[in-house]
Amino acid sequence: MSVTAVDWEAVRDEAVQYLQDLLRIDTSNPPGNERAAAEYLAEILAREGIAPRLIEPAPRRTSLIARLPGRGERGPILLQGHTDVVPADPAEWSHPPFAGDIADGCLWGRGALDMKGTVVMQLMALLLVRRTGLRPRGDVIFAALADEEAGGRLGAGWLVDHVPELVRAEVALGEVGGFTLHVGGHRFYPVQVAEKVGCRLTVTVRGDSGHGSQPVRDGAMAKAGAVLTALTRERLPLHVTPVAEAFIRALARAEPGLLGLLDPAREGQVLAELGKDARMFEAILHNTAVPTMISGGSAANVVPGSVRITVDGRLLPGQTAADFLREVRALIGDEAEIEVQHTPSHTEAPRDAFFAQFQEIVEEFDPGAMVVPYLLSGITDARFFARLGTPTYGFAPVKLPPGMPFWTLFHGADERIPLEGLLTGSRALYRVLERY
C-alpha cells in the first residue's frame, strides 16, 4: 500500500492520544517503575495482532520487545527508545509534568521529547507497517526500554548481556536527532551518528581537620574550592573530531563565523560571542569535566579532613581515560586523589547510503532544510547495541519553530512537543521502514 493511502490526520490524533496516556504514567527514574508503561504499550500491540514480550530483570523495571517479520533479505532494523524519564519538579512547570496537557499547539509533559514522544513515533511506524501490509527486507524490532536515564543496566544493558538475540540488528534508530536547528535563517536537522563516552571522576582532597571556631586556610575546603574554580572556569584542550568538523562546516554555510570554532586561536572568542548557544559547541569540541556533587564534613562546627567532588566527565571519540586524566591534572594539579569510573565504547555510525536517505525524507516535510551529522555530548543506549555490532542513528524528526529551546527542554521544565512535530516524526520513521 502506498504511503499516500495512509490517513495522516488520523495517525496524528492516534499518536497524540498514545503520548498523552504515556505522559500520565509517572516513570521517573529513580525509581523507574516502567512496568505500567510497558503494559500499556503491550495492550496496543496485542490489539494489532503483534505479540509483545515483556522482560523484567528487577521488580517493575520492565522493557518491551516486539518484532514484525520482514522478507529476510537483510538483517533487522531496531527502533529503540526508553520509557523512563528524569524527575520533574511541578513548581517549575507551567503545566503539570504528568498531566499530558495540550496547550499552544504542543503536548506538555516530562518525556514529551526525552523520549516517550519518540517511542510513540516508533510505535506508530510499526503499527503502520502492520496495517498497510508492508514487508521490509528485514525484520522490524520495536524496543521500549527501561532504565536509560540511570545508566541502562536494567534495560538495554541487560538485554544485550542476557538475551542479545532479541535486539541484535543490522542498524538501529534511537534518540536525539532530527530536531530543527535554526541558524542564520536556514534550517538544519542534526542526526546523531556518534556520542561521547562517560568517565566519572571522584576527586578527593585532604587537609587538617579541626574545630570550626579556628579558620583553616589551607585545609580540604580550600583545596576543594580551588578544584571547583579550575574546573568551572577553564576549558580542557580543543579536539576537532571528524563528525564535529562536518557539523560545524555545514552550519557555517549559514553563519561563516562559526568556522572560528575550529581554530584554537579563535575558538574562545567565538564561544564568548555565542552566549548560551556556546554550550552545545563547547561540549562537542572538548572533553568536559563538570562538577556535579560535593560532600564533606560531619557537623557544622567541625572542619572536615576530606572533601569529595563528583565530576561528570565526557570523552570525545578517540579519547581515552588516560588522556582525560592528563588534561584534568593539568588544571587541578597532582595533589588530589582521583578515582575513575569508565567503560570504553565506540558508537560512531557510518555516513553511508542509509544516512543519505535522511536528507530525502526531511526534504519531504521541510523543503530546503539540510540534514547534518551530529556528535551527541550525552550518552544513550546506543553504546550497548554497539557491542552487538549495531550502529545507531539518532533520528526522530520534530519540526520546531524558531525560538523553541529544544536543549533547555531536554531534562528541563516545560518539556513539550508540537503536535504536528509528533506527526512529522511518525511519518518520517514510516518512510525509513518503507525504504528498508
Secondary structure, 3 states (H helix, E strand, C coil): CCHHHCCHHHHHHHHHHHHHHHHCCCCECCCCCCHHHHHHHHHHHHHCCCCCEEEEEECCEEEEEEEECCCCCCCCEEEEEECCECCCCHHHCCCCCCCCCEECCEEECCCCCCCHHHHHHHHHHHHHHHHHCCCCCCCEEEEEECCHHHCCCCCHHHHHHHCHHHCCCCEEEECCCCECEEECCEEEEEEEEEECEEEEEEEEEECCCEECCCCCCCCHHHHHHHHHHHHHHCCCCECCCHHHHHHHHHHCCCCHHHHHHHCCCCHHHHHHHHHHHHHHHHHHHECEEEEEEEECCCCCCEECCEEEEEEEEEECCCCCHHHHHHHHHHHHCCCCEEEEEECCCCCCCCCCHHHHHHHHHHHHHCCCCEEEEEEECCCCCHHHHHCCCCCEEECCCECCCCCCCHHHHCCCCCCEEEHHHHHHHHHHHHHHHHHC
